Amino acid sequence: MNKRMMQIVLGWLLPACAMAGPNEEMAGLTPAIFSDHMVLQRQVAVPVWGTTEPGGAVTVRFMSQTKTAKADDKGKWMAKLDEMEAVSQPQEMTIKDASRTITFTDVLVGDVWLGSGQSNMEFGWTFSDEFKVRRAAKENAPERARDPDYMGGCVDEQTMEVLRRAIGNPPIRVSAKTRDHLTTPNTGWARVTEENVKTLPALAGCIAVYLQEEIKVPVGIIVRAVSSTHTMRWVPKEGFLDDPVVQKQIAAYKASGAPAPTLTGTSARAGFGNLYREYIEPVRPYALRGFLWDQGEQGIGYRGVDWTAAMHALVTSWRAAWGQGVLPWSATDHYPNELEAKLAETKIRNVRIAQTDGLSRALHPLNKWQYAQKHLDNIFPITYGRPAPQWTMPPTKGKD
């Protein structure tokens, strides 16, 4: 069994354990998030970073800009491109150190959103072939993996029609690393094609389609999601324990005489932030417009705090890691109805909970196109200064 296959098997059998660390994505002159077909964030300074020889010089060229950086004693370097407006025509980025020159092609400038969480951020309209093979092997029925109807679909026909609009649409790009669905080549960027659209994360994909059609600039979606995960696996330990809302709740919990606060469930086995380190850290601080979050059904994973403290720690720690200020944050509604109001009481800004009343409340709702609308209802007023358009039900062409 080769190394890649061993990682796949271990990832399926031991999902609670930390798998391959971020070094695999961060090795080399630049991390994997820099690739052909990428979208850079408009209207902000754009970090470009990586590793080279300690003390070495690196030059970054993009359009009319040339930036240089000197690596520290560990070889880490970072340059920042000046703010740019949207660019829809493909460009090249060249990065050079003393021994290497790499060129990324088909690079655009627009808006970049990071979608993360668990299964409802991960699911495409069908499972990847790789996942079907793993699942069938676990069920001791390998022949089932060849059945096209095995495990069924994950979205409704309206969602399929929205996702089809991304095929061959050059301004829409995706970088995905997930457990059960689309992982783009080397976790870099890709256009949406007939081949990858069925495993394109459906919620983020629909958001990208609606958003690009409305704002008319390139849209990049970074998806880093893993099914069945507690919040604590996405939060760095320091970001949680140093959070003032968390500290206040833990102090009150201890004073009540309740059992000691502690990690629970898979979080107890995996530890704080194992998924943050593997999935999010390699992307930071790629310049973004904001965050999209769908997690909650599996719970917090820590005894002694409620959702207000958990989400406050999650949002503030990620924002601090990016260093781009109070980036907009939209979360699907899996929480107590008063969570948004309670978060507002903590003085946190630009956090909205998508109000999904009246939609399917199944564990894995098929109508991802409607959930996308709810996220856009959140992010348009914060980011674009106006209400989101209300998209009508997409026409369908029958089953795929």
Summary of the structure (lengths in Angstrom):
residues: 400
radius of gyration: 21.0
end to end distance: 34.9
largest distance: 63.1
contacts: 1356
relative contact order: 0.14
helix: 34%
strand: 22%
